[in-house]
C-alpha cells in the first residue's frame, strides 16, 4: 500500500515512460508483434464510463443465538447466474445468492459459529482472511469441504474493529473460485471504535466497496484467460463493485466512509478521486490507524483493505478512480501487469441536502508497538513462484514458531514481477520497506503487504493464544495465480520447544 508519498516517484516514472514508449509504439505501427502487444497493453477508462447502475450493497448476513450463546451464521456456496450486461446472463458462483456473499458482522468478544455448506460441483474451502483464530478453523487447504457437505468452524473474536473478508482457499484452485464470485466482507466491531464518531450506518454513510476486475467473453461469460505477457494472472478491463458494473452511489451525508477491498486476483489499484480531492485514510487491514492520514492516493494489492472517509458538498459528483499503480518493477513488467492502467471505479453523487457529519477525531487507535529485542529473524525470498526456492508441499511444514513470541520476518522480492505477502492468523507491524521507515499508511496493523522488487519489507509478527502442532497456517503471495502455482509455505504455532508434525492432517469434510 502506498499513498501520496509516492507521487513524486510516479511523476518521474511517468516522464521516463513518455520518453521510452515512443520506440515501442513506432515499432507497433511498423511491424506489429511485440510492439503491438506493448501498444495495446494498457487500459484507460477514465471519463469513458457511464455510471448507470445503482451500487448494490451486500446484505448483512442474518444470524441467531444458539443455546451456548454463540452467534450462528449459515452460508451456502452454489452456482448462480447474473445479467451484468445487456446480453446473456453470466454463470457465477455466490454465497447465499448468485454472486459474492453477505457481510458477516460480529463484535469483539463474541463467539461465532459459521455453517458453510458446499453446493458446488467440486471441493472448496472458506478462509477468514485477517481473522485471528485456531488453525483448524482457518479455512485453508487443509479444511476442504466436499460437494454436498458442510463445515462448521467456531471461534471467539478477539481483535480490534476491522474490515476483514472471507474467500475460498482450495489448493491450486483459489484464483478460479474467487474470480467466479465467492467472497464477502466480515466486519469486526468493538466498543472503542464505536465512540469515535466515524460514519457507521451500513450501506448509507458506511459503504462496502468490493472491487474486482473481469474479462467478459463475446457470450458475456467470465473469461479466465490469462494475458500472453506479465505472469501475474487475469487482468480484466471491466470493473465490478459489489458485483455492480458502472455503479453510482447516492451520498446523503457530508462524510462517507468507504470500506475498500481489493478482491481482484492479480490487479493492483491506486485509488484516488477524479478531481484529486484529499480524503482521510482511517483504517487498513487490521483496523484503525493511529490517526487519520490525509492523502490523495491509497494503493492496494490483492487482499488488502482500506477504510477512507471522503467529504462532499451538496450536488457534487466525483469518481473514485484507480490511477497507474507504482509497482516498483521495470518498465516492461509494469506495462504488462497493470502498471499503466487507469480505471474508473465508482461515481459518488451527492444530494441537494446532506446530513451533518462530525469532524474526524485526531486520535483513532493505539500505534502498533511490538517488542522486537532479541526476536528471531526469518528471511523469505520471493521469486519464480517459489518462496526460498521451494514451492509448497501440502505434507511439509516449513517451520514452527513458539507461542507468545514475536519474530521479525524479512520478505524480499528478488525479481521484477509484482508480489505481495499475506500471513494467516496474525496482524503484523511493518517495521521498514527498503530500509526506510514505513509511510503513514503502513502505520497500522496489516495482514497483507505489497513487496516491491529489491526493497525488503521487514515485519514484526506476534504469535499468541492458539497452538496446534498438526494443523498449519499459511503464508503466501496473494496474487492468486502465484498462490495457485504453490508460491506458499506452512508454519505451525507450538508450545515453546515443541516440534511440528511433518505430515499435517488433511481434513476433508464429507457429506
Steps between C-alpha positions, in 0.01 A plus 500: 500500500631845418352847525583857403862451602552307176373764262840657426634157402200441279548832325864425422406152385229642276742737334739215435223291348393785277851513360541125456155399379552681166732223382263205569204697362689573181601137479136401534397712205783367287519133590228398745619206713650594835455866423131437442470321832667795672280761334178320596602383846354787703137564592359850548132551582536843663202714408361232270271318743130586519404423858145378452457227762425561866774348717384174653573477872557143626236420761600438859495127562218398734611323816351335804614401849535135589454359850861568593473865396697471176406721207417257217514572126396270216687531169438306181740503204324421172491564126283788382460745214479876464444734207783752542457635147215524251578163339492153646507422869845414634554173685624592848576358841367661814438463871132514598432655160612508140820702543722593799361447849338683790698708746559322829516735798591416858646674804823444682448244775221314322529131426390419147403184315487502119329211322645487148324266254656419164247458219756545222611217278850486649671530838563844645593664830415826678787703644445787745761743366650718774333314786688385810374147567613137550671339201233231472237777452704703250350355182824436316569209265497254792131565569346392170120480473384234257197556274181456696682524833521765771769637731426685825798691642456680831722750679497805726565835333788672677641786294428870442230636272600427140384429146586134436375271226437136413578302186585142395854365537507160321843377399584612141140620436469818708521749212219335306268473801547865597479618138166325453357692796558330835591784739349731758580737785528413869480818711624491857366763743627602840377755758805728473457558127130558548561816706712680238219647294610343172227449239339173605158450338559194284412559137421868560812687612706185571520327165672175397693533172610154380703565183566230240617511139348264243541398140178412316482268201289574193223296663514707823673234708798559729817430306775334703756548223827641628684758288787383281745724686535597865472179700281628784165357399175639357487876438150607399383815327158507670454597865237358733433667835295282734409312183373818327627616162528882450367576852395824666425563867272775626670688782270640771749623762796738503747220565492145372716208606595264219627156602723417202589136434724395212331167427665464159721202437799688355442872448651773719289817535610852592177659619434873485230735378457647154553857627793400724312606813663387824337242722575356842641149522375377838555125487689220328496118515499451875300803610528870563821697453646693795372821338326598175746532211395765250607403150386486137594138427491161667650199324359153565637170374275191492359421844577840657230725647472870579236706674484855365277796589417742220320835535254624237296818459136502388441404133866403442587205280842341520645175372705256703778407258800269496809674366811320367643323805866525597602136477872571535580269209681580176306664218437175315356307795301799618339545158379140482382469861264798513752768594382736222125446549245763602156375596183676609351315798195668656315831472393677818195726452421743782142606562374857516490484879756302701471392859768631734797282598728550800861598443752219502683452830874565510572165667343173385690209655821401671806472279636144454805466720624143515814430703762359261815499714657155468233385255565213262544626142385297202565581133261435213617545140226522237576402142397263223177390675715387790572614852858433607542290187217258584142455399247397760461132580177422688683236704789729601491747787774751436557604861340539841477818705469513875181628659527837678806608304562777249706442187637728229433382148689653209332453162697575182365503146807385307362550150304756298156343528245652741451302822340558836507299823213382720531324836208305646379542861694817580499874454860616472690827544697632202847602621661619177479490120827508308678604817279807554242556770147404394286778355187609694268265311709209629487616861208277604450126527538307174452143382597556134775726367632581154866406456674722241784338306833518681357703788484260798196534725560431868202414718458415869265209560357396838367145550257449784203306637478195274733204455469198276806293398299313233298766316693784334433859406602631157725780378493579131486748216139621472514546126286193471652356183832499684337337803354231276847441356593404860675825592410422858633347818369358826581559865361380829475674836616270781573517868859604558732216404243286319578394144233492227371178355647444154179380334205725589160342493285584200152555631237423235146567615275248329128474463 
